[in-house]
Amino acid sequence: MVHNLSKEHSLVSNWVSELRNVEVQNDRLRFRRNLERIAEVIGYEISKQLEWEISSITTPMGIADCKVLKSQPVLATILRAGLAMHNGLLNFFDHGDNAFLSAYRKHNPDGSFDISMEYMSCPELDGRVVIISDPMLATGASLVKSIQFLKAEGDIKAIHIACAIACTVGIEYVLREEPKATIWCGDIDDELTAKGYIVPGLGDAGDLAFGAKMQS
């Protein structure tokens, strides 16, 4: 299942346009905030698909039967680019547990790359809903490897993927490898370069949000 939030008119399209805009990108705070806001909307939409229950809440005037989340999701993110979106999800699922993974591309001299995974921190995952955030779903390789590492730690109930921009090729790869995953994205692009970059995309989300990094 794939949800493209730009398919219908909403403020998400406005925020995506600013993420793509080379002039607006100079403002790192605004770039991070736009990623955060897109994640907040995705979190709200995901909440409609979670399990709810009735809880009797004491008010100053009596008892109210309120709908509340039956259990909190696990919010996972891929360091470092996913941190802004992770914060947006945490703004809405403020009692959610958290997981962090350091999956990244390790480039080879011939132009190809491998996915390196050097760190993971997560809570108990058995029977939990996991929402994993990564702003750019390009080839899908790092996302699939991250999901595989998470699944090795427990029997996950459901996986939701939150991204700002996704590429058709990456979506197809993720759903081949993880057919039960649900993908939520701010917009979808069709082109992927030979080096695995989305076109028109928006560039390197990690660098735009947090500054350029040293190349290894």
C-alpha positions in Angstrom: 0.0 0.0 0.0 1.4 3.4 -1.0 0.0 6.8 0.0 1.1 9.8 -1.9 0.1 12.9 0.1 0.6 15.2 -2.9 -2.0 13.4 -4.9 -4.6 15.7 -3.3 -4.4 19.4 -2.6 -3.1 20.1 0.9 -0.3 22.0 2.7 2.0 19.0 2.2 2.4 20.0 -1.4 3.5 23.5 -0.3 6.1 22.1 2.1 7.4 19.7 -0.5 7.8 22.6 -3.0 9.9 24.4 -0.4 12.0 21.4 0.3 12.8 21.2 -3.5 13.4 24.9 -4.0 17.2 25.6 -4.2 16.7 29.2 -2.8 14.6 28.1 0.2 17.0 25.2 0.9 19.6 27.7 2.2 17.5 28.1 5.3 18.4 24.9 7.3 15.9 25.6 10.0 13.0 25.9 7.5 14.2 22.8 5.7 14.1 20.8 8.9 10.8 22.2 9.9 9.2 21.3 6.6 10.4 17.7 7.0 9.0 17.7 10.5 5.6 19.1 9.4 5.3 16.4 6.6 6.0 13.8 9.2 3.4 15.2 11.5 0.8 14.9 8.8 1.9 11.3 8.0 1.7 10.5 11.8 -1.8 11.8 11.9 -2.8 9.7 8.9 -1.2 6.6 10.3 -3.0 7.1 13.6 -6.3 6.4 11.8 -5.1 2.9 11.0 -3.9 2.0 14.6 -6.0 0.1 17.2 -8.1 2.2 19.6 -10.0 1.4 22.7 -12.6 3.2 25.0 -11.2 4.6 28.2 -13.3 6.1 31.0 -11.7 9.5 31.8 -12.5 11.5 34.9 -13.3 15.2 34.2 -14.1 17.9 36.7 -17.7 17.4 35.9 -18.0 13.6 35.6 -16.9 10.6 33.5 -16.2 10.8 29.7 -15.8 7.7 27.6 -12.9 8.6 25.3 -11.2 6.8 22.4 -7.5 6.3 23.1 -4.6 4.5 21.4 -4.6 0.8 22.5 -0.8 0.8 22.4 2.0 3.2 21.3 4.0 2.6 18.2 7.8 2.3 17.9 9.3 5.3 16.1 12.4 4.2 14.2 14.7 6.4 12.1 17.7 6.1 9.9 20.5 8.4 11.1 21.2 11.2 10.4 18.8 12.4 7.7 15.7 10.9 9.3 16.1 12.9 12.6 13.8 15.9 11.5 11.0 13.6 10.4 11.5 11.5 13.5 11.0 14.6 15.6 7.7 15.3 13.7 6.4 11.8 14.5 7.5 12.2 18.1 5.5 15.4 18.3 2.3 13.4 17.7 3.2 10.0 19.2 4.8 11.7 22.2 4.6 8.5 24.3 6.0 6.3 21.6 9.2 4.2 22.0 12.2 5.0 19.8 14.7 3.1 17.7 17.7 4.4 15.8 19.7 2.8 13.0 22.9 3.9 11.2 22.4 2.6 7.7 24.3 4.4 5.0 25.8 4.1 1.6 29.4 3.1 1.4 30.6 4.1 -2.0 33.0 2.0 -4.0 35.7 3.2 -6.5 33.6 1.8 -9.5 30.7 4.0 -8.6 28.6 1.3 -7.0 27.8 1.3 -3.3 27.1 -1.1 -0.4 24.8 -0.5 2.5 26.7 -0.4 5.8 24.9 -1.0 9.1 27.0 -0.2 12.2 24.6 0.6 15.0 21.1 -0.1 16.1 19.2 0.7 19.3 15.6 -0.4 19.8 13.1 -1.4 22.4 11.1 -4.7 22.6 9.5 -5.1 19.2 7.3 -8.2 19.5 3.7 -7.4 18.5 4.5 -3.7 18.0 3.7 -1.3 15.1 6.9 0.3 13.8 6.9 3.6 11.9 10.3 4.1 10.3 11.3 7.5 8.9 13.8 8.4 6.2 13.3 11.5 4.0 14.4 10.0 0.7 13.3 6.6 -0.5 15.6 6.2 -3.5 16.8 2.7 -4.3 15.2 1.4 -1.1 18.3 -0.6 -0.2 19.1 1.0 3.1 15.5 1.0 4.1 15.0 -2.7 3.4 18.2 -3.6 5.3 17.1 -1.4 8.2 13.7 -3.2 8.3 15.5 -6.6 8.2 17.6 -5.7 11.2 14.5 -4.6 13.1 12.6 -7.7 12.2 15.5 -9.8 13.5 15.0 -8.3 16.9 11.3 -9.2 17.2 8.0 -10.2 15.6 6.8 -6.8 14.3 3.0 -6.5 13.9 3.0 -3.9 11.1 5.5 -1.5 9.4 4.8 2.0 8.2 7.4 3.9 6.2 7.4 7.7 6.3 9.4 9.7 3.7 9.3 13.1 2.1 10.2 12.1 -1.4 10.0 8.5 -2.8 11.1 7.1 -6.2 9.0 4.6 -8.1 12.0 2.2 -8.4 12.6 2.3 -4.6 8.9 1.8 -3.8 8.7 -1.3 -6.0 11.9 -2.7 -4.4 10.7 -2.2 -0.9 7.3 -3.7 -1.6 8.9 -6.7 -3.3 11.1 -7.3 -0.2 8.5 -6.2 2.4 5.0 -6.6 0.8 3.2 -6.0 4.0 4.8 -2.6 4.6 2.7 0.6 4.1 4.6 3.6 2.5 3.6 7.2 3.2 5.3 9.9 1.2 5.1 13.7 0.5 5.5 13.1 -3.2 6.7 10.5 -5.7 9.3 11.0 -8.5 9.9 8.5 -11.3 13.6 9.0 -12.2 16.6 7.5 -10.4 20.2 8.2 -11.6 22.8 5.5 -12.1 24.3 6.6 -8.7 21.0 6.2 -7.0 19.8 9.8 -6.7 16.2 10.8 -7.1 15.4 13.3 -10.0 14.1 15.9 -9.6 14.2 15.1 -5.9 15.7 17.7 -3.7 19.4 16.8 -3.2 21.0 15.4 -0.1 18.4 15.7 2.7 21.0 15.0 5.4 23.4 17.7 4.2 20.5 20.2 3.7 19.2 19.6 7.2 22.4 19.3 9.1 25.4 20.5 7.0 27.8 18.8 4.7 29.7 15.8 5.9 33.2 14.5 5.3 33.3 11.9 2.5 34.9 8.6 3.4 
